[in-house]
Amino acid sequence: MTVKHEAKIFVWPMRVYWEDTDAGGIVYNASYLNFAQRARSEFMRAFVCKESECLGKFGVQLVVRHAEIDYRASAKLDDMLDVSAEIIHVGNTSIGVVQHVRRENHLLATVKMTLVATSPGGKAVRIPPQLRQIFSSHKAAE
C-alpha cells in the first residue's frame, strides 16, 4: 500500500468491499463518510497521534460537527480508491477538512467536514496550541 503526500494533501488508498455496497455492488452513499473517516484517521496517525491516544496527549477529541457530500459518480465493488484529506481551515475551536474520493484520478465525491475539539465530557473547547500548530503546519496554501 502506497500512501501519497502531494504538497499538503494526504492521500490514502483503499479498496471497496462488500460491506461498502448495496445489493447491486454499487457503493452505498453513507459509505463515503466511512471512506473519509478512514483517510482522516490515517492522516491523524501519520501526523498527529493515534486517535485512541489524542485525548490523553492533548486533552481533547475531535468530532464531526458538520458534513457535506457532493456525489459525482459511483464507486463499485472491488474498485481501488484514493481518498484525500486536506486541511483548509484551522480556527480556535474547529478544523475544516476537504476530502476527495477518486478512482484512477476520476472524482467520485467531495466531502467537506468541520471538526470541533471537545472535552472528555463532550463540551466544545478551544484547540490546544500544540495541536493547532500541528494542523496549521499541514494546512493547504490559500
Summary of the structure (lengths in Angstrom):
residues: 142
radius of gyration: 15.4
end to end distance: 30.0
largest distance: 47.3
contacts: 420
relative contact order: 0.22
helix: 26%
strand: 43%
